[in-house]
């Protein structure tokens, strides 16, 4: 199995985390429905995270991932995920399919500062 890791650079805008991806035409694409709470928890130790940070994610585990997001259910064209071992669920919109051909059963995520 090959491992494909995607990198985006979320930042804080108008009260939520958003990201841009010019290659697929996304600008200030917001994270909503409890995903911002999860991101805030993940970046709590990253200085100035609201100005931007790197988020790496993949449908396969990779060295240093922080969280495994487990698929819960489909709703309104998007999908609900929950961090493994937790009860809080968050919804990822259909923009998910710009990065995955099929709905991943798990999404492995890591956050880190822009400059290491």
Residue frames as qw, qx, qy, qz and C-alpha x, y, z in Angstrom:
[[0.000, 0.890, 0.456, 0.000, 0.00, 0.00, 0.00],
 [0.401, 0.375, -0.035, 0.835, 1.35, 3.42, -0.88],
 [0.275, -0.670, -0.462, 0.511, 1.11, 6.28, 1.57],
 [0.226, 0.579, 0.255, 0.741, 0.04, 9.68, 0.31],
 [0.310, -0.559, -0.441, 0.630, 0.33, 12.58, 2.73],
 [0.160, 0.768, 0.332, 0.524, -1.39, 15.87, 1.99],
 [0.374, -0.292, -0.317, 0.821, -0.28, 19.17, 3.52],
 [0.005, 0.811, 0.377, 0.447, -2.49, 22.22, 4.00],
 [0.311, 0.073, -0.360, 0.877, -1.92, 25.42, 5.95],
 [0.256, -0.760, -0.582, -0.134, -4.96, 26.31, 8.08],
 [0.191, 0.127, -0.265, 0.937, -5.27, 29.71, 9.75],
 [0.011, -0.562, -0.682, 0.467, -7.87, 31.54, 11.87],
 [0.022, -0.110, -0.332, -0.937, -10.33, 33.75, 10.01],
 [0.489, -0.281, -0.204, -0.800, -13.73, 35.16, 11.04],
 [0.634, -0.352, 0.417, -0.548, -13.99, 32.98, 14.11],
 [0.962, 0.007, 0.259, -0.090, -13.02, 29.60, 12.67],
 [0.456, -0.396, 0.652, 0.459, -10.16, 27.67, 11.10],
 [0.699, 0.665, 0.074, -0.252, -9.97, 27.93, 7.31],
 [0.571, -0.313, 0.557, 0.516, -7.51, 26.93, 4.60],
 [0.478, 0.706, -0.207, -0.479, -6.67, 27.80, 1.00],
 [0.639, -0.088, 0.691, 0.326, -5.78, 25.39, -1.78],
 [0.288, 0.625, -0.235, -0.687, -5.30, 27.25, -5.05],
 [0.016, -0.202, 0.902, 0.380, -4.70, 24.03, -7.00],
 [0.012, -0.386, -0.915, -0.113, -8.33, 22.98, -6.49],
 [0.106, -0.516, -0.328, -0.784, -9.91, 26.42, -6.21],
 [0.526, -0.669, -0.515, 0.105, -10.54, 26.58, -2.46],
 [0.203, 0.434, -0.231, 0.847, -10.15, 29.91, -0.70],
 [0.275, -0.258, 0.483, -0.790, -10.90, 30.38, 3.00],
 [0.665, -0.178, -0.661, -0.300, -12.60, 26.97, 3.07],
 [0.400, -0.544, 0.419, -0.607, -13.95, 26.74, 6.62],
 [0.330, -0.064, -0.923, 0.187, -13.81, 23.86, 9.05],
 [0.492, -0.354, 0.019, -0.795, -17.18, 23.66, 10.83],
 [0.861, -0.281, -0.178, -0.384, -19.27, 21.54, 13.20],
 [0.807, -0.560, 0.189, 0.009, -16.81, 20.68, 15.99],
 [0.836, 0.297, -0.037, 0.460, -13.77, 20.25, 13.74],
 [0.149, 0.788, -0.217, 0.557, -12.53, 23.72, 14.84],
 [0.658, -0.662, 0.248, -0.260, -12.61, 22.53, 18.48],
 [0.966, -0.061, 0.137, 0.211, -10.53, 19.49, 17.55],
 [0.604, 0.580, -0.078, 0.541, -8.02, 21.62, 15.63],
 [0.198, -0.837, 0.219, -0.461, -7.72, 24.11, 18.50],
 [0.840, -0.482, 0.244, -0.053, -6.87, 21.23, 20.84],
 [0.912, 0.190, 0.104, 0.348, -4.28, 19.84, 18.41],
 [0.477, 0.604, -0.061, 0.635, -2.48, 23.19, 17.98],
 [0.478, -0.863, -0.152, -0.059, -2.58, 24.35, 21.61],
 [0.678, -0.548, 0.192, 0.451, 1.22, 24.07, 21.90],
 [0.578, 0.364, 0.328, 0.653, 2.03, 25.68, 18.54],
 [0.166, -0.529, -0.142, 0.820, 3.01, 29.33, 18.99],
 [0.245, 0.456, -0.178, -0.837, 0.99, 31.74, 16.84],
 [0.328, 0.188, 0.906, 0.189, -1.03, 28.87, 15.33],
 [0.340, 0.740, 0.477, -0.329, -3.82, 31.28, 14.42],
 [0.159, 0.751, -0.340, -0.542, -1.47, 32.92, 11.91],
 [0.784, 0.422, -0.378, -0.255, -1.03, 29.52, 10.25],
 [0.513, -0.434, 0.739, -0.044, 0.36, 26.06, 10.82],
 [0.375, 0.276, -0.789, -0.401, 0.98, 22.92, 8.77],
 [0.767, -0.041, 0.473, -0.432, -1.57, 20.12, 8.85],
 [0.209, 0.315, -0.870, -0.317, -0.53, 16.80, 7.38],
 [0.724, 0.040, 0.471, -0.503, -3.15, 14.12, 6.76],
 [0.287, 0.289, -0.844, -0.348, -3.46, 10.72, 5.13],
 [0.862, -0.140, -0.130, -0.469, -5.73, 7.70, 4.97],
 [0.873, 0.037, -0.420, 0.244, -2.71, 5.63, 6.09],
 [0.598, -0.769, 0.001, 0.226, -0.75, 5.96, 9.33],
 [0.576, 0.640, -0.222, 0.458, 2.55, 7.82, 9.05],
 [0.604, -0.129, -0.457, 0.640, 5.38, 8.46, 11.54],
 [0.158, -0.070, -0.292, 0.941, 4.46, 11.07, 14.14],
 [0.298, -0.500, -0.494, -0.646, 0.73, 11.34, 13.42],
 [0.132, -0.201, 0.529, -0.814, -1.14, 12.80, 16.41],
 [0.571, 0.167, 0.472, -0.650, -4.71, 11.72, 15.91],
 [0.023, 0.120, 0.907, 0.403, -6.57, 8.99, 14.10],
 [0.479, 0.163, 0.136, -0.852, -9.97, 10.25, 13.03],
 [0.216, 0.125, 0.966, 0.073, -12.43, 7.36, 12.67],
 [0.291, -0.174, -0.511, -0.790, -15.35, 7.47, 10.23],
 [0.289, 0.157, 0.704, -0.629, -18.77, 7.57, 11.90],
 [0.440, 0.568, 0.690, -0.086, -21.44, 8.25, 9.25],
 [0.217, 0.222, 0.443, 0.841, -22.36, 10.12, 6.08],
 [0.051, 0.748, 0.570, -0.336, -24.64, 13.15, 6.21],
 [0.223, 0.919, 0.111, -0.305, -25.47, 16.00, 3.79],
 [0.690, 0.691, -0.156, 0.150, -22.74, 14.99, 1.34],
 [0.079, 0.709, -0.604, 0.355, -20.05, 15.15, 4.01],
 [0.787, -0.112, -0.599, 0.096, -18.88, 12.73, 6.66],
 [0.532, -0.773, 0.185, -0.291, -18.70, 12.69, 10.43],
 [0.692, 0.266, -0.565, 0.362, -15.42, 11.62, 12.07],
 [0.612, -0.771, 0.058, -0.165, -14.35, 11.20, 15.67],
 [0.136, 0.671, -0.696, 0.215, -10.86, 11.08, 17.18],
 [0.720, -0.035, -0.693, 0.018, -10.11, 7.49, 18.15],
 [0.449, -0.206, -0.688, 0.531, -11.02, 6.90, 21.79],
 [0.070, 0.138, 0.255, -0.955, -13.14, 10.07, 22.07],
 [0.258, 0.550, 0.778, -0.160, -16.84, 10.79, 21.82],
 [0.181, 0.717, 0.020, -0.673, -16.81, 14.25, 20.17],
 [0.613, 0.358, 0.602, 0.365, -17.67, 14.00, 16.47],
 [0.043, 0.632, -0.133, -0.762, -16.95, 16.56, 13.76],
 [0.699, 0.581, 0.412, -0.064, -18.25, 16.95, 10.22],
 [0.297, -0.363, 0.502, 0.726, -16.01, 17.21, 7.17],
 [0.541, 0.603, 0.107, -0.576, -17.71, 18.74, 4.13],
 [0.879, 0.408, 0.243, 0.040, -17.62, 17.34, 0.58],
 [0.233, 0.874, -0.427, -0.001, -14.31, 19.19, -0.02],
 [0.683, -0.401, 0.610, -0.009, -12.93, 15.98, 1.53],
 [0.844, 0.307, 0.428, 0.098, -13.22, 14.39, -1.92],
 [0.377, 0.884, -0.274, 0.023, -10.68, 16.78, -3.39],
 [0.118, -0.683, 0.704, -0.151, -8.17, 14.81, -1.32],
 [0.401, -0.107, 0.903, -0.112, -9.60, 11.29, -1.24],
 [0.314, 0.022, -0.711, -0.629, -11.23, 9.28, -4.04],
 [0.586, -0.408, -0.672, -0.197, -13.29, 7.27, -1.58],
 [0.501, -0.757, 0.085, -0.410, -14.43, 7.96, 1.95],
 [0.378, 0.382, -0.760, 0.365, -11.51, 7.01, 4.20],
 [0.716, -0.472, -0.514, -0.033, -12.34, 4.81, 7.18],
 [0.576, -0.651, -0.125, 0.478, -9.63, 6.65, 9.10],
 [0.375, 0.832, -0.076, 0.402, -7.80, 9.91, 8.57],
 [0.735, -0.355, -0.188, 0.547, -4.44, 10.27, 10.31],
 [0.110, 0.933, 0.093, 0.331, -3.55, 13.86, 11.21],
 [0.644, -0.297, -0.185, 0.680, -0.53, 15.77, 12.45],
 [0.086, 0.975, 0.112, 0.169, -0.14, 19.50, 13.10],
 [0.708, -0.231, -0.032, 0.667, 3.15, 21.36, 13.33],
 [0.058, -0.799, -0.003, 0.598, 4.50, 24.91, 13.18],
 [0.634, 0.772, 0.000, -0.052, 5.16, 26.43, 9.78],
 [0.354, 0.721, -0.542, 0.249, 8.85, 26.83, 10.63],
 [0.929, -0.319, -0.178, 0.051, 10.50, 23.93, 12.39]]
